[in-house]
Amino acid sequence: MAVSPVAWILLGSAAVVLLAGRSRNGRQKSASAEEPKRIDHLHYMEEDEYECPACGARFTRDLMTCPACGARFSGRTEDDTAFIDEMIFWEDEDD
């Protein structure tokens, strides 16, 4: 019993689709490992700011993509230095 050419074409197409999907998933995993984490600058009295570690842009909207360079963030890290400085300043004002 011989396999028809149509069956070979279908099998070949299925193999190409499987291999293409597998290689794309591998690239997505490695790309996410390279994505930077957004820096959250917390403030005591003012609106919080966010910073892109790739280009250094600062913005006030809680975004997971940099509005300046388009970098995608894989997570976030907090920088509370400004929060602590502002808190100490406002507490000293009360005294």
N, C-alpha and C positions, 0 to 999 in steps of 0.2 A: 504494500500500500504506500503510494508516494504522497508526499505532502504538496499541496497545491501552492502556487506562487502567492496567492492571496494570503494563505496562512503564514508564509514566511514574512510577508510584508507586515502583517499584524503583529507577529512575534517580535520582529525587529523594531517596530514602532513602540511597542510596550517596553522593550528593553531600553530604548533611548529615553523614554519618559521617566522610567525608574532611575536611571543613572543621572539624568539632569536634575531631578528632584533631590537626589541624595547629595550631589555636589553643591547645590544651592543651600541646603540646610547646613552643611559644613562651613560655608562662607558666612552665613548669618551668625553662627555661634562665635566665630573668630572676630567678626566685626563688632559684636556686642561687647566682647572682652576689651576692645580698643576704645569704646565709647567712654568719655570722661564723666566724672561725677560733678554735678552742679554744686556750687558753693553757696550756701544760704547764709547771708549776713543778717543776723537777728538784731533788732533794735528795741530799746526799752520804751521810748516815747514816740519814735517815728515809725514810718512804714518799713517793713522788712525789705531788704534788697537781695537780689540773686546775681551771681557772677558766673560767667562762662570761663572755665579754665583754659579753653582752647584759644580764645581771642582776647579775653580780659574784659569783655563788655559787661556792663551792669544794667539790670533792668528790674522793675518793680512787680511785674506780673509773674505769677507762679506757673512758669512754662517748663516743659521738659525738652524743648528745642530752643537753641539760641536764636533770638530774633536778628542778631547781627550777622553771624557767620553760618547759621543753619546746623551747627553741631547738635547731635542728639545726645542726651544725658542718660546714663544707665542707672543713675541713682543720685543721691545728694549727700553732702557733708555739711555740717554746721560750723560756722565761725561765729562764736558769741563774744568776741573781743569788744566790739562796739556796744553790745548789750551791757556788758559788765561796766565799761567805762561810763556809759550814760547813766546807769543805775547809781554808781558811786557819785557822779556829779550831782544828780538830783537829790540824793540823800544828804550830801554836803550842803546843798542849798537850804534844806529844811533846818539845819542846825544853826 
